[in-house]
Amino acid sequence: MDLAALIDCLSSASCVVTQASTGLIVGALLFLVAAGLTLIFGVLGVINFAHGSFYMLGAYFALSAYRLSGSFALSVVVAGLGVGLFGLLLERLFMRRVYNADVLMQLLVCYAFILILDDVVKIVWGPNFQSMGMPEAFQAPPLLIGGGVVPIFYIYLMAAAGVIALVLWAILSKTRIGKIVRAAAHNPSMTSALGLNTSLIYAGVFAFGGMLAGLAGGLAAPVRSMSPGMGFSILIESFIVTVIGGMGSVSGALVGALMIGLIRSFGSIGFPLFVEGTMFFAMAVILIVKPSGLLGKAAR
C-alpha cells in the first residue's frame, strides 16, 4: 500500500490526466465486452462463459486482417464481423440446445469452447506472444493536457467506444428491433405468441454480443499483446462490470466499466500489489449497498 503516492498523484493535474486516460480506455474496452455479455444474459438468460474467448478471437482476426491489408479500420471491421459470425454458428449449433438445461451444463459447454478456442489459436497463430504494433496513422506525438500525456490512439479508442455505445443505445431504445429484443427479454412466451421468431431473435442477440466482444479485441490489438488464453482475464473483469452495473443492464455495464477502469488505473499507484483486490472490494461494497447492482432491477 502506497497512499502517499496516490495522494501525490491526485494532487497533480498531469498525473490525474495520465491515469484517467489510461483508466478510460480500459473502461471503454471493458464496456464493449461487458455490454455483449450482459445483453446475452438479459435476453437469453445464458451466462456466456466463453465471451472472453470472443475478445481473443477478435484480436487475432484483426491481427491477420491488418497484416494482409495494412488498414487498421478494416481489421477492426473484420474482427467484429468475424466474431459475430462465429457467435451465430456457436449459438445455432450448440448453445440453443442448452437454453433450458441446468446452468452447470451451460457453463460446461462454454468452458469446453474456451479450451477448444485456445488450442485453435495455438494451431493457427502459434503459442507465442504476438503484437500488431501501433498503426502508422496513430504514430504521432501525444497530446499534452494539463501536463499529462494522452496518446493519440487513446483518443481514437475512447471516441470509437463512445460511438459504438451511442449506436447500441439508439438500437435498443429507438428502433423496432430494439423493442422486439426488449420484449423477448421481458416475456419470450408472449413475444412468440405474437408471431415473432424468438429463436431468430436469440441467434441475432448472441451474434451481436459476440460482435461487440470482437470489436473490443480488434480495437485493443495495437495496445495489447496477444497470446492464447488472453480472454480469461478480461472475462473476469467483464463479469465484475456486469455484476456492478446490474445483470442485464447495458447502461449499468457502461457505468461499471468506467468505474472499474479508473479503479484499476489509480489503484495501481496506491495499491500496486492489490489492484485485482480493489475491483472485488468495490464489487462487494456495491452489492452490499444495492444487491441488484447500480442500475439493475431488483428481483421480484
Secondary structure, DSSP 8 states (H G I E B T S, - for coil): --HHHHHHHHT-HHHHHHHHHHHHHHHHHHHHHHHHHHHHHHHH----TTHHHHHHHHHHHHHHHHHHH--HHHHHHHHHHHHHHHHHHHHHHTGGGGTTS-HHHHHHHHHHHHHHHHHHHHHHH-SS-B-----GGG-S--EEETTEEE-HHHHHHHHHHHHHHHHHHHHHHHSHHHHHHHHHHH-HHHHHHTT--HHHHHHHHHHHHHHHHHHHHHHHGGGS-B-TTTHHHHHHHHHHHHHHH-TT-HHHHHHHHHHHHHHHHHHHHH-TT-HHHHHHHHHHHHHHH-TT-SS-----
